[in-house]
Amino acid sequence: MRNFILGESKELGIKVRAADGEDFTITGATYEYKDKSGNLFETGEATVEDKMVYTELTPTAVGFDQIVTFKVTLKSVDVAKNPETVKANVIVNVLKK
């Protein structure tokens, strides 16, 4: 969970690792930012750096348990495996100053 003050900008992201220990590359990543009722605030392409996926987030609404969902497509270094898409949620709380 990450805490923000309304209007504050921070990088928000995840580190991706393989459960089976196999090496992979990240071929694409997107994010959705919404409140707990499902109202969408923002969506877009996430930045990828090696095994890290992130976005710069500037919340515009106060509220607890807002959600940023990262959708990441992975390609195994072993060409015999098909690409895989995984999702990860990060909870965001936005407070007034």
N, C-alpha and C positions, 0 to 999 in steps of 0.2 A: 504494500500500500504506500502511496506517495501523497503527501500533503502539499497543497498549493494555496497561496493567497490570491484572491481574485485579481486577474490582470498580470500575474507573474508568469514569466516564461522559463521553462526548464526542459532539458532533454529527458525523455522518458523512453525506456526500452527494455529489451530482454537479451540474455545471452543464450544461444541455442547450442545444445549438445546432443549427441546421438545416444540413445538408451543402450544400443548394442555396441557402442564403442567404435563403429565404422566411421571413416572420414567422409565428409560431404562438403558440398559448396551450396551456398544460398543463391538461388537463381532469381528470386523475386520476393518482395515483401510489401504488404499494404497494412493500413490500420483503419479502424473505425473508433470514433470517440462518441459515446452516448451516455445518457443518464440511466438510472436504474429502471425507469419506465420504458426504455427503448427509444426515446427521442434522440435522433442522430444530430450531433453538433458539428462533426467534422469527419472527413474521410480523405485518404490520399495514399500516395506511395511513401513507404518508410525508407529510411536510409540504411544501407547495409555496409558494414565494415567487418570483413572476415566473418566471425561467428556472432557478431553483435547486430541487432536490429533496433532502430530507434527513430523517434520523431521529436521535433521541438513542439511542445504543447503549451498553449496559452489559453487556459480556461476562461470562458466568458459568462459562466453561470455558477452561482453558489450551490453547493449540494454535497451530500455524502454518498459514498458508494457509486460514483460515476465509474464507467468502465472504458478502458482502452483495450481493444482486441487487435492483436497482431496476427496476421495470416501470412505464414512463411512457406515458400516452396523450396524444397531441398532436393538436390541431386547427388546421389551417392557417387563417390569416386569410382566404384565398381560399376561399369557401364551395363552390367546385366540386370541391375535393379531399376525399376521405374521411379520417376520423380514422386515425391511425397509432399503433401501439404499438411501443415500442422497449425494449430491456433493456440494462442496464449493470452490470457487476460491479466491486466494490471488494474487494480482498484485505485481510484483517485478521489481524494476528499478536497473540496474547494471551500475555503473559509473567507469571510470578509476580513479586511484589515483590522 
